[in-house]
């Protein structure tokens, strides 16, 4: 289904296409199914945007399943299920270059890897810690970090983190020896023990000559290497051993939303839990969710237990097996009375889902509402940060979180235009004004990227907060605003005499820190990109 501009806004499948399409436009009262579809205001939004309908004929139902999944990943239609948590696994890549680099690589929605060509290793769970490990591996084997070889050595050479192939300080053969050693480690081969022993001996020597800083660096490197190899062994063990996943779904028909929780269990031990929501628009269902979920998962279990029987189970099963390369069993627990222990675990999943629905929001969001005495639950939170590197490179960043999760469509970055010195206060005032200038005219109730937030967080102290609130008042906006100071993690509110000190284990504080750190990362990344482009010129 396409809109007036020819953009694909929804993709579905049907055995009888004429009956399925006409059901969207049929008057109320024809059937229960039709009534539910037309009574759903979100589906009504879809119908109101349809300008053209195109179709593709397939030979069988399995082909239809797979084609639907691929087209959704390609076009990313507004009204289809799009899992925001698909990029959960990190891969390492050694590039195919004369002097190779070690990079973090992630798959796109088509299963391809971003960036230059190279040998890929993984997947590894917990991607964020992998950046730390990669930094240590680069330093350990003196792997270059520059995109292109410069004409003079950079700081990494003088810090002894790189042998400067850019000025021929190391031959290709010598450099490749280190690359092969690096590859042997990330493949998890036994040769890692030899490097560990060498580093332990070097750490002892550094300690004996009282070079404690070097000894500490080596100790940290050893810790990261041990962590890396342990995770690889775990990944291999999980791939070989029996595992199962429980997928529970409950639906709020009046709100037009489905809530899904997945719980992974391996050898009787719960190892992972994920929470998803999707809108009940068109034919979005558990069936569609399962195909999208497993088409992007590098490890598909052999047993999937569900609390609702999916439509066309056999076709769905065959489609998922194309991605898994092994047999997949989809079992509806309500249909099998012999699996009492597994039914109890599914009941646990459903109870957790019901608690989530009753509260309506993640617990940390509700905690923020109580702490700041907000009139409205802060479902949408914006956070601002300034990143400057001298007067020439000053940028601002705004990240948006919806229900405690990053919402990338709401991210914005700014080049500072009106402030010509390192005045963070004036810069905050500028980017807050610019962020909401257009929203007031173009904002949409249904577009979470353009609507106004329920709470604004500013990275900084009381001065930063005052400038942000001043910008809001000048724009005629009344939005709650607080600031979070890095030094002591203190929270400042407008008009308060003293800051709020939350316990370190507070869910609300952790949520604010997460949002603040994401804003800092986003702004710093933009600043670095600008400097990199400038240096290339």
N, C-alpha and C positions, 0 to 999 in steps of 0.2 A: 504494500500500500504506500502511495507516494502523496506528498503534499503539493501545493500549487507551484513550488519552485523545483519540483522533480526530485526532492530528497526522499529517500526511503525512510519511512517513519514506523513501519511495522512489518514483520515477516511472520507468516504462519503456514500451517500445512493442513491438509484435509483429504480424506478419501473421496468425499463428494464436495467439490469446490463450490458448485452453484448453491447447494444447501447451506454450506458454512458461511459464505459471503452474504447471502440474503438474510441470514439469521441476525446479522448486525443491524439491519435496517427494518426488521419486522416490527409491527406494532405490538404493544404489550398485550399479554393475555393469551398468546398463541400456544405457549407451553411454559413449563416451569423454567426450563433452560433459557428460553428467550427472555422471560421476565427478569431473571437474575442478570442476564447480560445487559439489557436495556436499563435496568434499575441502577447499574453501576455508572456513576457519573464520570469515572475516569475513562471508561470505554466510550462514553458519550463525547468526551474530549477528543478521543481518537477519531470517531466518526465525523466530527465537525471539521477535521483537518484533511480528510481524504479527498484527493482531487483525481487520482488515477489508480487503477489496480492492474498489476501485471502478474503473470504466473509462469511457472515452469512445470512441465510434466515429467515425472520420474517413473521408472519401471516398477518399483516396489516401495513398501513403507520404510524399509531400512535406508534406502537412498534418500528418501524424503527427510528422515531424521538427520542424516549427516549433512545434507545440503542446507537445511534450515540452520544447523549449528554453525556451519562455515559462513553463511551469508550474514548471520547476526554478528559474528566477529569482524567481518569485513565492513559492513555498513554502520554498525553500532546504532540501530534504530532507537528513537526516543522511547517508544512504548514497549520494547521487548525487555526481557530480563537481562541485565548486565551486571555480572558479579564484580564487585569492587575489590574483592580480596583474591583475585586470581594470581597475582604476582607474589606468591608466597615462598618461592624457592629461588635460591641464588646459585648461579653457576660461575665458575672461574674460567677465564679464557687466556691462553697463551697465543699471541698473535703470530700470523705468518709474515714476519718482516725480517729483514737482514739482521737487525738487533731487536728481537721480540720484546713485547711488553706483557705484563700481567694485568688483566683487567677484570672487573666485575661484569658479567654478562647476564642479561635477562631475556626471556622469550617474549615476543609480542603475541598478539592474539591469534596469529596464524602459525604459531609454533616456531617462528624463525628468530634468530638471535640478532640483536642490535649490534651496531659497530662493525669494526674491521673483521676480516676473515681470520680464523685461527682454530686451534684445537680447544674444545670445550670440555670441562671437567665438572662433575656434579651429578645431580643437584645437591645442594646443601641447604638445610633448614636454618632458620634464624639469620636471615640475610644481613641484618645490621651489624652483627658482630664480625661478619666476614670482611668488612672494610678494614677493621683493625688488624685482622690476621693478614690480609693482603699487604698492608703497609709494612708489617714486620717481615713478611716473606720477601718483599722487594728490597728492603734494607739488608736482610740476611744474605741474599744472593746478588745484591747490587744491580737490580733491574732498573732500567731507565723509566722515567715517568712522563717524559715530554712527548707530545703528540708527533712532532717532527724534530729531527735532529737539528739543534741550533748550531751556530758557527762558533760559539764559545761556551765553555763549561758554565753550568748553573750552580746554584747554592748546594744542590745535592752532592756534587762532586767534592766540594770543600768540607761538607759534613761527613764525607766518606761513605755515603749511601749509594754512590754510583761511580763506575770507573771511567766515565766520560768517553763513550764511543764516538761522541760528536767531534772530538779532536784527536781521535785515533790513539787514545791512551790504553785501549784494550783491543786485541784482534777479535775477529769474528769467531775463530775456533775457541779462544779462551772464554768469550762471552757465552757461547753455546754450551760449554761445559757446565756453567752455572745454571743455564736454562734446563739442561737435562737433569741436574740435581733437584731443581725446583719441581720439575714434572714428576720425578720419582716420589717426592713428598706428597704432592697433592693427589697422586694416584694411590697413596696409602701403602706404598711398598715398604718392606722391612728395612731398607737402607736409611730410613729416617732415624733409626736407633744410633747409627754411626754419627750422624750430625749432632744428635742430642748428647752423646758422650763427649764429642769434641767441644761443644759449647759448655758443658758442665766443667770440663777441665779448664777452659778459658775463664769461666766465671770464678773458679777457685784461684787462678793466678791473679786475676784482677783484684780479688779480695785480699790476697796476701800482700800485694803492693799498695793496698789501701785506696785503690781506684773504685770506690764504692758505687759511684754513679754508673760506671760501665758494668759493674757486677749486677746492679739492679736491672739495667736494660737487658742483659743476657737472661737474667732470671725471668723477666716478663716475656721475653721471646720464647723461652722454654715452655712457659705456661701456655702461651697461645698455640704453639706447635702441638703440645699434648692435647689441647682442646680440639684442634683441627682433626688430628688423626682419630681421636675418639669418636667424633661425629661421623667420620667416614665409615668407621667400622659399624656404627649404629645403623647408618643408612643401608649398608650392605646386608646386615642382619635382618632389617625390616623387610627388605626386598625378598629375602629367601623364606621367611617364616610366615605362618598363617596370620592373617589379620582380617578385621571386619570393621564395618562402619555402620553407625545407626543414624538415620536421617528422619527426624521428626518434623511434622508440619502442622500448624494450626492456622486457620483463616479468620480474619475479621471481615465478613462480607459487607457490612454497612460502611466500613472505612475503605473497602476495596484493597486490602493489604494481606499478604501471606507472610508468616514468620517461619523460618526454617532454622533448625539447629542440627549440626552434624557432630557426631562424637566418634572418634577413632579409637579402637581397642586392638592392641597387639599382644598376643599371648596372655590374654586375660587382664592386661594393664591398660588403663585409659591414658592415651598419649597426647590427644589433641582435641580441642573443641572449637567450633566456629559458629557464628551467628550471622544469619542473612535475612534480609527483607526484600520482597519484590511486590510490585503492584499487580493486582488481578485485572489486567487489561487484556482484552482479546482472549487468546487461548493460553496465556501464561498460566502454568500449572506446575505441579511437582514433576511431572514428566519432562517439561522443558527445562526446569531447574537442574534435574539430575544429569541431563545430557550436557548442558553448559558447564556444570560443575566438574564432571569427570573428563570432559574433552580438554580441559586445561590442567588437569592434575597429573604430575609425573608418576605418582604411585597410586594405582587404582586397586582397591581391595577385591578379594575374590568373593566376599559375601557382603551384600548391602541389605540392611534391614530397614524397612519403612513402616510407618503406621497408617499409611493410606495407599491403596493399590493403584499404581500408575496405569494410565490408559496405554493400551498396546504394549504390554509388558515384554512380550517376546521380541518385538521389533526394537524396543528400547534396549533390551539386553544385548541383542546382536550388534546394535550401533555402538554401545559402550565397549564391547569386546574388540571392535576395530581399533580403538585407542589403547586398550589394555594389552592386547596380544596374548590374552589368556582368558579362560572361562570366568564369567562374572555371574553370580547368582543374586537375583533381586527377590527378596522374601518379604511378603507382607505378614507381619507378626500376628495380626488379628485373625488371619486365616489358618494359622498353625498353632494348635493348642498344646503341642508337645514342647514348645520352646519357652517354658515358664521363666527361666532365668534371664533369657534375652528379652522377654516381655517386660520384666521388672526394670531392666536397664532402659528400655524405650519409655517406660512410664516416668523414669527420672528425667529423661530428655524433655518430655511433654510438660512435666511439672515446672521445669526451668523456663520453658517457653511461656507457660501461663503466667508465671510470676513476672516475666518481662512485659507481657501484654497488660497485666493489671497495673503495673507502675507506669507503663507508657514510655519510659525513658530509661537510659542507663543510670545506675545508682549515683555515679559521680556527677551527672548533670543535675539530678535532684538535690544533691548535696550543695552544689553551687547555688541553686535557687534559694535554699534555706540560709546559707551563709551571707549572701548579699541581699536577702529580703526582697527578691525580685517579684514583680507582679506576674510575670510570665516565665514559664520554664525556658531556659536558654538552649533551645534545640539547635539554633544556628549561632555559632560563635566566630567572630573575626578577630585576628591577632595581627598587630602591626609591629614591624621592626625596621631599624635603619642599619645599613651596612655601608660604611665609608672607608675609603683607602686614600687619604689625602683629599684635597679639594676637587681633583679631577674625576675620581671614581666615587660618587655618592649615590646610592640607590636606596629605594624603599621597597618593602615587601608586605603583602597582606595575604594571609592564608585563611581559609574558611573550613570550619569543622561542623558537620551536621550529625547530631546525635552521638557526639564524641569521636567521630571518624573523619579523616581528611576528605574534603570534597574538592577535588582538583579543578572542577569547572569554576569554582569560586575564587581561585587563586589569582592574585594580581601583582604585577611588579611595576616599579616606577623609576624613571630617571629623575633625579632631583633637578628641577628647572628654576625655581625661584630663590633658592638659598645658595649663596656663593662662598660660604665659609663653613667650617665644621661646627654647625649649630644644630645639634640633634633635636632640640626643642622645636625650632622653626621647621625642620624637615618633617617631624611627626605631624605638625599642624598642616603642612602642605599635602602630604599623602592621604591623610584622613579626609581632607576637603575634596581632593580629586577622586578618591574612591567612591564617595557617595553622591557626587555631583550629578552623575548620569542616572544613578539608581532611582532617584526620586521621579525622574521623567519616564524611564524605560523599565523600571522594575516590574516583575510579574509575580503574582501570588503563587504560581506553579513552578517558577524557575528559581531553584535554590541558589543558583550562581548570581542572580541579579537582585533578589529580594533583600530587604534590610535585615541585619542580624538582630538577635535578641540580646546579645551581650558583646561588648568590645573589650579586648585585652590589649594593653600596650606594654611592650618590653621596656622597662625603665622604672624610674622612681616617681615622686610626686610631681616634679616639674614636667615630665613627659605626659603625665596624666592630665595636668591642667591645660596643656596645649591641645591635647586631643579633645577634651570636653569643650574647650573654647571653639574649636573648629566645628564641632557638632552643633553648638548653640547658634553659631553664625549661619549654619546651613538650615536652621530651623528644625533640627532633629532632636528628639528626646529618647536617646538610647543609653541604657546603663553601660558604664565604662569603668574599668579598673586597670591598674598597672601592677606588674610583677617585677620586682627588683632582683637582679641575679645574685647580688652579694650575699644576702641573708634569706633570700626567697620570701621576702615580705610583700604583702598585698596592700596597695593603697586604694582607697575609695574616695570619691569626691566629698569634700566637706568633713572628712574624718580627721581627728587630731593626731591619732597614732595609727600605725599600720596594723594589719591583721597578721598574726603569726599562727599558721596552721601546723598541726603535727606532721612530721615527715612522712608518716604512713597514711595520711589523709588521701582518700581517692580524689577529692576535689583539687588538692594541691598537685597531685600527680597529673591530673588532666590538664591543669594550667601549664605545668612544666612541659608536658608533651606538646601542647599547642605552641608555646613560646619557642621551644627548641626547633620545631618545624618551621616557624617563621624565620628564625635565625638561619637555618640551613638553606631555605629557599632564597633569602636575600643574599647570603654569602655566595651561593652558586651563581646568581646573576652577576654579582660584582666580579667574580673570577672570570666569567665568560667575556665580559666587557674588556677586562684587562688582557685576556688571551687574544681577542680579536685585534686589540690595539697593538700588541707586541708583534703579531704576524705582519702587520703593515710596515 
